[in-house]
Amino acid sequence: MYAVFTSGGKQYKASVGDYVDVEKLDAAQGDKVNFEVILFVGDDGKVEAGKPVLAGVTCQAEVVKQDKADKIIVFKYKAKKNERKRQGHRQPFTRVKVLSIEKA
């Protein structure tokens, strides 16, 4: 069984036991979180799609760690003006382990 859920304005596909990196959540390591905006559920060839969301379906997950992604370099410049700006950025994320996908 797998589900497509939203978190932080993005969509993620996950099955039970998967580790998923979602946008940063305000939760400590070991906390349980519920994703209640489920868009799609698939199980043994049977699928259910929400219009726009499925009612009564939840995805429970446990926070494994809070971390930052690899650094990306942001480089801005203006041609012929000797104007340059170099910055680095590390996006914070939360790694969760999907524990269950339940239909009510």
PyMOL commands that set and color helices and strands:
alter all, ss='L'
color gray80, all
select strands_A, chain A and resi 2-7+10-15+19-23+32-35+38-43+46-49+57-68+72-78+83-89+92-103
alter strands_A, ss='S'
color yellow, strands_A
deselect
rebuild
show_as cartoon
